[in-house]
Amino acid sequence: MAIRNLLIFPRAFAIAIDDLGWNEGGNLSMNVPSGPYRVGIKRNFTLNDYISIINVGKAIGVRIQCLFILGEMDRENILAKYPTTTNQGNHWNNSNRVCDEQLEIMKYVCQQSAHMEFGLHGSGHEYWAADGIQRRAEWYNMADRHPWPEDEMRSHIQAFKEIMAQYNLSSEYGHSFPESFVACAYSHYWNPTGSYSIGKLVSEVGVKYANTDFSQIPELSPPQEVNGGGFDNGLHVINRMNYGNLWYEIDTLPKVTIDMQHTDIIESHWANWLAQDDFMQPAVNHKWAQYYRYVQGQERRYIAKNTEQLHSQWLYKKYTIIKQTSDGVVEIDNTYMPKEVYQNEMLGNIVFKLKCQPGEYVTKTILNDEPISAYYEDGGYSFLYLPPLERKKYTLQYVVGKVRMTEFVYNDGTYNVYRFEKSDSSILLTLKMYGEQIVKVKCDNPSKVISLSKGLMVIDFTYSKREEMVHIKVKATDFQGVRGQIKLQLN
């Protein structure tokens, strides 16, 4: 029997942007002695170059993974203590770059964490040994095909942490280390069965997710599948590719069509997102936003709201068996999900999409007698966000009709909703909030809305009778996000 309302289990889509954080853009790799490649644009960067990316994130409702190089943000010359991080070694002096705009930029990045993820890329991008010769790259010796000393790699991580602390982005001020990582120039020392790997070092400081081009390190025997991935000592790493937008090309989208892109996350660099001059930037922003919207309209793809969601969907696509048995009934077998996922708290929502006819909506959903986590409509599709699945079997039932569900979270933001629990007198939301956002809940007008968790603030709430939704302004104090609970008192 033909299934009328087919539920689609799509591949996620995300873009990583490398090399934010440089103050100057000119490529110094041809100098003698050679310096960093930087961004390949011969100009200085300003706050506007960060605002442009935030504007794209806001336009499409995504938290874009941005990978930072912090060397030129060093305001206290601490990199002189870590001579392999820069071409100046222990003579490092960054005084001529220190300015108030650095403070303004990093404050803005922190404030806008709803739409810009601050990820780890490196301190200087390359590696300078005692002979002063630059070698690619910071996290693994790509030239000689062997790892850099473990103590040096730990010092590079420490350097990154110390520069973060210069901007109060440290545990003392309630902020966590980045959860995402991309090794500079694919210098990912993949060694999941060894006692030392880059995965081990970065996971020790809180990193959970990484992406790289595995084809660049064949001697390390990484996963072979084009959209492959695996676990490296607590770090989940997936493959990525560059689809034609070279690292130094300004205003450049991927040149390979979406249907021919075989990795879930694709590579880009800061230059690709920037215009030749500020007055041209809005047009570049519009092109990137339209690119995301085009992906959202594809039947078998969807835009991951954030990095956790990207990796979660990749894991579900690899390990979860999905079978639609009839119209409105889907069987989900998640018993093969690796235990590592739960040990390291990596797994978030599983996402489905459904093409509804004009005037039709998802009227009812139920997952093993419980509600789904969140719902969203975009690009002609309805999106169902299910709670993080345990290692067991589930039955998802849904109904399509002329009205929407009576109670749900309408997630048009970049946060994750893990659970939606309803009783006669209250609704309890378990979520992970990034930055400051509005959480929309379709329900009766609540008498009170409070946070039950440290670091998660309910600023205020208003009720829209027209939408029959409460709009809750929620803020995470940690710029890497805060997991917690929000309670809505209904009477």
N, C-alpha and C positions, 0 to 999 in steps of 0.2 A: 504494500500500500504506500502510495506517495505521501511524503511528509510535507504538509503545507507550510508550517512555520519552522523551518529548519534552523536549529541553533548552530552557530558557527564557532569553532574553537580556533581563533586566529593566532598567527605569530605576532609577537610584539615588535615594535619599531622604536628605535632611539638613536640619537646622534651624540657622539662624544666630541667635545671641542678641546683640543690640546693647546697649550702654550700661553694661556692667560697669565698675567702677573708680570711680564716683562715691562720695564719702564721705557726702554728703547727698542726699536725694531730692526735696526740694521744687522745684516748677516756679517759676522766677523770671522767666519771659518777659513777665509782665504788669507787672513793676516799671518804675519810671522812674528812671534808665535801665534798660533790660531786661537781665536776666541769662540764664543758660542754662536750657533746658527740663528738664534732668536726667532723672530717671526718672518723675516725676509721682506719687511717693509721699512724703508729708510725714513722713519719719523718717530717721534715720541708718542706715547699713548696717554690718553686722558680719561676722565670719568665717563665721557660720552661713549667711549669704546666698550664700556661695560653696560651702560644704559641700553645700548642698542640690542644686546642679547636679552636683557631682562624684558624689553618690550616685545620681543618675539615670544618669549615664554608666557607672558601675560596674554598675548593675543590668542594663543592656542591652548592655554591651560596645561602647561607642562613644566616640570622642573628639569632644566637642561643640565646635563653632566658637563661641568667645566673643570678642566685639569690645569692646576696652577704650578708655575715655576716662580719661586719666591726669592731667588738670589738678589735681584735688584730692588726688592722691597726691604732689604736688610738695613735697618736704621741705626744699628749699633756695631756694625762690622764684625758680627759674630762668626761669619764664614771664614775669617782668618784662622780660627781655631780648627777648621775643617778644610785643609788646603786642597784636597782632591775635588772639591766642589766647584772651584773657579780657576780661570787661567792665571790669576794673580797669586794663587797659592796662599801662603801665610802673610803675604803683603797686601791682601785684599783691603781695599778702601773704597767704600760706596758713598762717601760723604757728599760728593757732588750731585748725587741723585736724591738725597734726602730732602723732602719737602712736605708741606701740609697736604698736598693733593693725595699723597699716598695714604694718609690717615682718612681722608674723605672717601677714597676708593674702597678701602677695606671696610670702613663703616657701612658703606652702601651695600657692598657684597653681603655683609652679615645681615643687614636689614631686609634684603631682598631674597633671602634664602628660600622663600616659597617658589621662586622661579629660577634660581641659579644654585646648583649644587657645587660646593667648594670641594674639589677632589685633589688628591695627591698626584703630582706629576714629578716634581723634583726641585732641587735647589739651584742647579746650574745647567741641567740637561745633559751635560757630558761628564767625562772623568779625566782629571789631570793628575797623572802620577808624578813622582819626584823629578822625572826628567823634563817636566813642563810641557810634554807633548799631549795634545788633546786626543782622546780616544773615545769612540762611540761604544757605549753611551753610559749614562749615569749608573744604571742598575746591573749591567752585565757587559762583559768585554766582547762586543760583537766582532771586533777585528781578529782577536786571537782565539775566540770561541772558548772562553773559560770564565768562571765567575770571578768577580772582584772579591777581595778579602771580606769576610763576614763582619769584622769589626769596623771596616770602612763603611759598609752599607748601613750598619747601625748608626754610625756617626752622621750619615746623610739624612737619615730619618730624624735624628735628634736636631740637626740643623734646621730642618723644616719646622719642627715643633717650636724651636726657639724663636724663629722669625714670626710664626703665628702668635706667639706670646707677646711680641712687641706691639701687637694690635689688640691685646686682651682676648685673643681667641684661644683660650686655654681652660683647663678644668677649674682653675682658680676663679674664673669668671663664668663658670657654668657651661662651657663649650667643649664639645668632644672633638677628637681627631677625625679626619675624613673617613667615610665608609667606603669610598671608591678610589681606585688607583689605576693609572695607566703608566707603564714603564716607558721612559723616554726612548724614542727611536726603536721601539719593540725590544728593548733590552731587558726582557723578562727572564730571569733565571728560574726556569721551570724544573723543579726537582721534588715531586710530590712524595717520593719514597725515601728521600734523604733527610739528614738531620739539619741541613741548611738549605734554604731556598728563599727567594724574595717573598714568596707567598707566606712562609713562616714568619719572616721578620715583620711584614706589614700587618699580618693578622694579629700579631702580639700587641699592636698599638691600636687595634680597633677596626682595621679595614676588613670588609667582608667581600667586596665585589671588585673585579678587575676585567679589563679587556685588552687584547693585544692581537697582533697578526702572527699566528702560530707558524706561518710558512717561513718567517724570518729566523726561526731558531730550530731547524730540523735536527740538529745534532743532539737536542735535548729530548727528542721523541715526544713531542706534545700531541694532543688529540689530532687525529687526521681528518675528521669530517670538516667540510667547509663551514658549517654552522656549529662546529664542535665546541666542547668545553669540558671542564673537569675541576677537581678539587686539588689545591696545592696547599697542604698543611693548614687547613682552615679557611683558605681563600677560594672563592668560586671565580674561575676565569673562563671567559668565553671569547671565541674568535671574532675578529672584526676585519673589515677590508676598507681600503680606499677605492672609491668608485669614480676616480677621474679628476677630483678637485685637489690639485697639488697643494702642498703645505704653504707655499708662498703666494698663491693666486688670490688676489682680492676679489670680492663679489663673485664667488664661484660656487654653484650648486654641484652635487654629484652628477656626472655625465651618463652613468649607467642607469637605465630605466628601473623603476621599482620592481617590476616583475623579474628582472635579472639580478637583483640584489639578494644574495643567498645567506647573508649574515643578518642577525636581528639588530645588531648595533653597527652603525657605520661610522667611518672615520671622517673627521674634519679638523681644521685648524683655525685659529683665531682670524688669520688673514681672510679666509673664505667668507667670513661674516661681516667684513668691514668694507666700507666704500672708500673711494679715493679721497673724498672730502665730506664733511659733516652734512652739507646740504643734500648730498646724494644718498645719505644713509636710510631715510625712510623707505625709499624704493627697494633697497636691499633687504630691509626688514620684511617688507611686504612679500618679496619673492620667497624668503625662507618660510614665512607663515603659510603662504599658499602651498608650498611643498609639503609641509606637515598635513595640511587639510586634505590634500590629494591622497596622501597615504591613508588617512582616516576613512576616506570613502572607498578604499579597496576592500573587496569582500573578505580576503584572507589575511589582512593585516590590521593592526590597530596601534594607536600611539600610546606607549607606556607613559603614565603620568610621572614616573620617577624611576630611579635606578633599581630600587628594590623590586618594583613591579616588573621591570624588564627581566631581571634574573629569575624571578618567581615564574613568570610565564614560560621562560625558556626551560626551566626545570619541569614544569607540568607537561610541556610539549614533549619532553624526552621520556619522562617516567610514568605519566598518567595515561590510562586507557579510557577513552571516551567513546561511548556508543549510544546513539539515539535510537531507542527502541520503538517509539511511536511519536505522533504529533504531541508535543508538550511533555515528553518524558525522556530524560537522558540518564544513562547509567555511568557512574564515574568510579573507576578503580584506582585508588591512590596507594595501594599496598606496596608498590615497588619503589616508592620515593626513598632515596638514601637517608640513613639515620644521621649522617653528617649535617644535613640540612637543618635538622631540629636541634642538634647539639650546638650549632653556631647561630641559631635564630635567623636563618636566611630567608625563610619562606613567608610570602605574603599572599595576596589575593590571586585567585585564578579568575580569568576574565573570559566571558563569552559575549558574542554580539549577535544581533537578530535584526533582519531586514523586515521592517513593518510597512504595511501599505499606508498611504495618507489617511489620517484619522484613526489609525490603530496604535495601540500602546500595549505594553506589558501590564496586564491587569492583576496577575497573581503569580507569586513564586514561592516555592518551599523547597528546602534542602534538608532531607531527613527530619522532617517535622519542625525545622527552624527557618527563620527568615534569612534571606541573603544579606550581605553586608551593605551594598550600595547599588545605585542605579544611575544611569546617565544616558542622554540622547545627543547624538552628534553625527553629522555627515550622512543623515538618512538612516542611521542605525540606532537601535537600543542596545545599551551595554549593561551586562549583569556582572557585578563584582561579588564573588562568593568569598566566604571566610577562608582563612588559611586552612588547608585540608590536613587532617591527620592521616596516618598510614592505615586507612580503612576504605571501605566501599560506601558510596553515597548514591542516592537517587534525587535528581533535580527535576522538579515539576514546575511548569509555567503555563500561563494562559494568556492569550492575546485577545484583546477586546477593544471597546470604544472608550474606556476610561483607564487612567493610571492606577497603580496600587494605592491603597489608602494610607499606608505608613511606610516611609523609607527615607534613606539619606540620598539626596540628589547631589552626587559628587561631581561638580564642575570645577573643582579645585585640583591641587596636586598632592593632596594628603591621601593616606590610606585608611580605610575603615575596615577593621578586622571583625567586629561583631556589632550586631544590632539586636538588643534584647528588650522586649516589651513586656511590661506587666500592666495590671489594671491602673496603677497610679503613676508609673514612670517609664521612661525610656533610658537605657544605659548604652552609651556608645563607647566602644574601645577602638582607638584610632592612633595613628602616628601623624602628628602635625608638623609641617615644615613652615617656618616663618609665621606670618600673620595672615589668616584667611577667614573667609566666611563659610561656615558649615550650614548647609540648608537641609532641614528635616521636615518632611511632610507629615504633619500630625496636628492634633488639637493644640490650641494656644497654651503653652506651659506657664505655670505660675512662677517657676524658678528654674534657672539653668546654672549649674555649678560644675567646677572641675574637682575631681577626686584625686588628682595626681600632681605631684611636685613638678614644676617646670612647665606646666600646661595651664594657661590662664584663660578664663572666660572674661573678656573685656566688657561685652554687653550683648544684648539680643533684642530683636524686634520681630513682630509677627505680621505677616502679610495675609490678610483675609482673602484677597484675590487669589493668591497662589495656594492658600491653606498651608503655608510653610513658615517655620520659624527660621530666622537668619541669625546665626550665632557667630560673633566675632571671637575667634580663638587665636591665641599666640603661643608659640613654642619659644622658650627662653634660650634653648640650645640651638645654634644655627645649623646643626646637623640633624635636627628633628628631635621630637619628644614623643614617646609612646605613653598613653595614659587613657583615662576614662572621663567622659562627660555625662552628667546626669541631668535629665529633663524631668522636672516634677510636673505632672499633669493635673493634679487636683490637691 
